[in-house]
Amino acid sequence: MSENTEKDPPQHGMDVAALRRSATGFALDREDLNDDPIVQFEDWFRYACETVSLDPNAVTLATVDSKMRPSSRTVLLKSFDEKGFVFFTNYESRKAADMEKNPNVSLLFFWSESARQVKIRGTAEKIPMKESLAYFLSRPRGSQIGAWVSAQSSVIASRSLLEAKFQEIKQKFKDKDVTLPAFWGGYRVVPDQIEFWQGRRNRLHDRFEFTKQDDGSWKIERLAP
């Protein structure tokens, strides 16, 4: 009888159940909050800019495609005001295709240094071209050229094709200004709900949710952690 020499398939993965920390963030009470969530966000964002070493404006954008499959990715917040939160991308990307069919999106900021999150729900809309142009002209020249190079989210055969395309576009705009591509620009997420999450000990986090009312005011409620 021959000995069975088959081996069990290798097991991969890690048990990460023991990875935990008890958040020791600031207390957050109703009286600490501004009645305007944009003003409150500005306060937290300024603090993040002072305490986060890299990309405090990095935010996770979640969209849903035509088959109701969710997708998320990190983008960079470039401006915000009472009208909403603005980021830039290729209008032919997957995220843009999702937003074209379903403009309902969410944004999530996570700043681990202060044990804070801000969750934003709203609708995405393209900003006026003149606003996209103003931001595009403020970008480094290499980033301007890069916007022309990538057919974002499409399949490519190799990186060398990207490099070659970059050199081609670089030569095209040699000794002249790089123009704004028609397929590139900004989106504004107009919020209807904003949650401020402050980590606390023993998982008893402080959470306050602002919900936009029909009259334009914001209803503020504390949520269980």
C-alpha positions in Angstrom: 0.0 0.0 0.0 1.5 3.3 -1.0 1.9 6.0 1.5 -0.4 9.0 1.0 2.0 11.8 0.3 -0.7 14.5 -0.3 -0.3 17.5 1.9 -2.9 19.8 3.3 -3.1 23.0 1.3 -1.3 25.9 3.0 -3.4 28.0 5.3 -3.2 31.8 4.9 -4.5 34.6 6.9 -4.1 36.0 10.4 -6.1 36.0 13.6 -6.4 39.7 14.4 -9.1 39.4 17.1 -6.6 40.4 19.8 -5.7 43.7 18.0 -7.5 46.4 19.9 -7.1 49.6 21.8 -9.3 51.5 24.2 -9.8 54.9 22.6 -8.9 57.7 24.9 -10.3 60.6 22.9 -11.9 63.8 24.1 -15.4 63.8 25.6 -18.0 65.1 23.2 -21.2 66.6 24.7 -24.1 68.3 23.0 -23.1 71.7 24.3 -19.7 71.2 22.7 -21.2 71.1 19.2 -21.9 74.0 16.9 -25.5 74.0 15.6 -24.0 74.2 12.1 -22.3 70.9 11.1 -20.0 72.7 8.6 -18.7 74.9 11.3 -18.2 71.9 13.5 -16.4 70.0 10.7 -14.1 73.0 10.2 -13.1 72.9 13.8 -12.3 69.2 13.7 -10.6 69.5 10.3 -8.3 72.2 11.6 -7.3 70.0 14.5 -6.7 67.1 12.1 -4.4 69.4 10.0 -2.4 70.1 13.2 -2.2 66.5 14.4 -2.3 64.2 11.4 1.2 63.8 9.8 0.1 62.7 6.4 -3.0 63.6 4.3 -5.5 64.8 6.9 -7.8 65.5 3.9 -7.8 61.9 2.8 -11.4 60.6 2.7 -13.1 57.4 1.7 -15.7 57.8 -1.0 -18.4 55.1 -1.3 -20.6 54.7 -4.3 -23.0 52.1 -5.7 -23.0 50.8 -9.3 -25.9 50.0 -11.5 -26.0 46.4 -10.0 -26.2 47.9 -6.5 -22.7 46.7 -5.7 -20.9 49.1 -3.4 -17.4 50.3 -4.0 -15.1 52.6 -2.0 -11.8 54.3 -2.6 -9.7 57.1 -1.0 -9.9 60.6 -2.6 -8.6 63.9 -1.3 -10.9 66.7 -0.1 -9.9 69.9 -1.8 -12.4 72.4 -0.5 -15.6 72.6 1.6 -18.1 75.2 2.6 -21.8 75.5 3.3 -22.6 74.1 -0.1 -20.7 70.8 0.4 -17.4 68.9 0.1 -15.4 69.0 -3.1 -12.9 66.5 -4.7 -11.6 66.0 -8.2 -11.4 63.0 -10.5 -11.6 61.7 -14.1 -15.2 62.0 -15.3 -14.8 58.6 -17.1 -13.6 56.7 -14.0 -15.6 54.0 -12.3 -16.6 56.3 -9.5 -17.9 58.8 -12.0 -19.9 56.2 -13.8 -21.4 55.1 -10.5 -22.3 58.7 -9.5 -23.8 59.4 -13.0 -26.3 56.5 -12.4 -26.7 57.0 -8.7 -25.6 60.3 -7.1 -26.2 59.0 -3.5 -22.7 58.7 -1.9 -21.0 58.7 1.4 -17.7 60.1 2.7 -15.8 58.9 5.7 -12.9 60.8 7.4 -10.9 58.8 10.0 -8.3 60.5 12.1 -6.9 57.8 14.4 -4.6 60.2 16.3 -7.6 61.9 17.9 -9.9 58.8 17.7 -12.4 60.8 15.5 -14.5 60.0 12.5 -16.8 62.1 10.4 -19.4 60.3 8.3 -21.2 62.3 5.6 -24.1 61.2 3.5 -25.3 63.2 0.5 -25.6 63.6 -3.3 -22.7 64.2 -5.7 -22.9 66.8 -8.4 -20.4 68.2 -10.9 -19.1 71.6 -10.0 -19.0 74.4 -12.6 -16.1 74.1 -15.1 -14.7 77.4 -14.1 -14.2 76.1 -10.6 -12.5 72.9 -11.9 -10.3 75.1 -14.1 -9.2 77.3 -11.2 -8.1 74.2 -9.2 -6.5 72.6 -12.2 -4.3 75.7 -12.8 -3.1 75.5 -9.2 -1.8 72.0 -9.5 1.9 71.1 -10.2 2.6 70.8 -13.9 3.3 67.1 -13.6 -0.1 66.5 -12.0 -1.7 68.5 -14.8 0.0 66.3 -17.4 -1.0 63.2 -15.4 -4.6 64.1 -15.7 -4.3 63.8 -19.5 -2.5 60.5 -19.4 -4.6 58.1 -17.5 -7.9 56.7 -18.8 -8.7 56.1 -15.1 -10.0 52.6 -14.1 -9.5 51.2 -17.6 -7.3 48.1 -18.1 -3.8 48.7 -19.4 -1.2 46.3 -20.6 1.9 47.8 -18.8 3.2 50.7 -16.9 5.5 51.5 -19.8 2.5 52.6 -21.8 1.7 55.1 -19.1 5.2 56.4 -19.1 5.3 56.7 -22.9 1.9 58.6 -22.8 3.2 60.9 -20.2 6.2 61.8 -22.4 3.9 62.3 -25.4 1.7 64.7 -23.5 4.7 66.5 -21.9 6.0 67.1 -25.4 2.6 68.2 -26.7 2.5 71.0 -24.1 6.1 71.9 -24.3 6.6 75.6 -23.8 2.9 76.3 -23.2 0.3 76.0 -20.5 -1.4 72.6 -20.0 -5.1 72.9 -20.7 -7.9 71.4 -18.7 -9.1 68.1 -20.1 -12.8 68.0 -20.9 -13.0 64.6 -19.0 -11.6 65.9 -15.7 -13.0 68.0 -13.0 -14.6 68.3 -9.6 -17.6 66.9 -7.7 -19.4 68.4 -4.8 -21.0 66.2 -2.2 -24.1 68.1 -0.9 -24.7 66.7 2.6 -28.0 65.7 4.1 -26.6 63.9 7.1 -23.3 64.3 8.9 -22.2 62.3 11.9 -19.4 63.2 14.4 -17.9 60.2 16.1 -15.5 60.6 19.1 -13.8 57.4 20.4 -14.1 56.9 24.1 -13.0 54.3 26.7 -14.7 50.9 26.9 -16.3 51.4 23.5 -18.7 53.9 24.9 -18.1 56.3 22.0 -19.8 59.7 21.6 -21.8 60.0 18.4 -23.9 62.9 17.2 -25.8 62.9 14.0 -26.9 66.1 12.1 -29.8 65.5 9.7 -30.9 68.2 7.2 -34.6 69.2 7.6 -36.9 70.5 4.9 -36.6 74.1 6.2 -32.8 73.9 5.9 -32.1 73.6 9.6 -30.3 70.6 11.1 -31.7 68.2 13.6 -29.1 66.9 16.1 -29.4 63.6 17.9 -27.1 61.5 20.0 -26.6 57.9 18.8 -25.7 54.9 20.9 -22.2 53.7 20.2 
